[in-house]
Structure formats: C-alpha cells, structure tokens
Amino acid sequence: MGWCEAREQDPLQDCVYSPVFLALRGSCLYKFLAPPVTTWDWTRAEKTFSVYEIMCKILKCKTYACVLESHLMGLTIDFSTGFICFDAATKVICSGQL
C-alpha cells in the first residue's frame, strides 16, 4: 500500500498529476483518494482492478525466467497458445501440478 501519482488528461496542460492511494488486497488492486482505515472503506474504492487483468495487459506475449523450488524455469505467456512453463536448461515442458 502506498501513495503514487496518477497522470490525468487536462486539455489546458500537457499532463497533470494527482495523488492516489493504491492498495493490494487478495487478487485485487484498489485505487483510493485516501487510505482505507476501516473495513467499510474497502468497499468505497474509486476503482478496483483484477491483478490478473493488469498482468495480462503488462506482460503481453513474452518469456520470463523464474525460479520454482530453487530450479530455474521459463514461463511463456501467449494468449493464443496459453501459459507454458518449462525447464530452462533442457527446455522440457512441465506437466502436471507445479
């Protein structure tokens, strides 16, 4: 959780920044005008984003190095074929549960 600056569109200026408070809770990212203090505050977020949705927009179709149980793996994210996890050394695709 913390404060950050959101870029706003303003026809009179090139760009205007306004403070927003972002909080990650479960699988959601919440955007607030002020930090949530009570349980009820969490229901009053200005906007709620799914972390999965955000990651899909950011990642697009790329391959990333990752570590699974101290073993170097590769993770390819491709929306036409799906998610593929493979052993980085042998390129063998993982099957079953990770």
Secondary structure, 3 states (H helix, E strand, C coil): CEEEEEEECCCCCCCEEEEEEEEEECCEEEEECCCCCCHHHHCCCCEEEEHHHHHHHHHCCEEEEEEECCEEEEEEEECCCEEEEEECCCCCECCCCC
